[in-house]
Amino acid sequence: MKKFKRIFYLTYIIFFLFGGFIAINYENLVLKWDWDFVDTWAGLLRFVLKLGGFGLILFLIELIIENIHILSLNRKIKVLESDVVNLKSKLYDQREVLPKDSETSQPTDKEENTNDE
């Protein structure tokens, strides 16, 4: 997913650089350069509208992909939280069992001190 997001963001950057290039050089595109699909100001306007539509589609795709990624991460978090709760319950159960067994088999510090004297 990270690799795909990097490629997608690179596509975004290229798109915005191209759009910025057109915004800066719009007079040269129409008056001086001989582009087949941009021959008049109306042609340039249609081209810019098509670019805007393409940018909107890119944005919607990115929004959908981000939401899918967020949902998958939330699922992983829920699974890990349930694992943590299970491990905590097992640890608590072990604590309940261990002190009872350890008290009967091992002498306490007071008993050791009285035996040493």
C-alpha positions, -999 to +999 in steps of 0.1 A: +000+000+000+028+024+008+044+018-026+011+025-043+006+057-024+040+069-034+033+063-070-001+080-067+014+110-049+040+113-077+012+113-102-005+141-083+027+161-083+032+157-120-005+166-126-001+198-106+032+207-122+016+203-156-014+224-146+009+251-132+029+251-165-003+257-184-014+284-160+019+302-164+022+298-202-014+300-213-007+329-237+022+312-253+001+280-257-025+298-277-006+326-295+029+313-302+029+275-299+011+254-325-007+227-305-032+208-325-058+204-296-053+240-283-059+263-313-080+290-297-089+304-263-120+282-262-098+252-270-076+261-241-106+264-218-119+230-229-084+215-223-083+231-188-118+217-180-106+182-191-076+186-168-099+196-140-121+165-146-090+143-146-078+160-113-112+154-098-111+117-107-076+114-093-088+130-061-118+107-057-096+076-064-071+088-037-100+094-013-113+059-018-079+043-014-072+063+018-105+052+033-098+015+024-063+018+040-078+034+072-104+007+075-078-020+071-056-004+098-086-001+121-093-038+117-057-046+126-060-024+156-091-041+168-075-075+164-044-064+182-065-049+211-083-082+215-050-100+216-038-076+243-069-082+263-065-120+260-029-118+270-038-096+300-064-120+311-040-150+309-014-130+329-040-122+355-050-158+357-014-168+362-009-143+390-040-157+408-026-192+406+011-185+414+009-167+447-011-195+464+014-221+453+045-200+461+033-192+496+030-228+507+063-240+492+087-211+499+094-195+533+089-158+537+116-134+547+106-135+584+108-172+585+143-172+569+155-147+595+143-167+624+158-199+611+192-182+606+194-170+642 
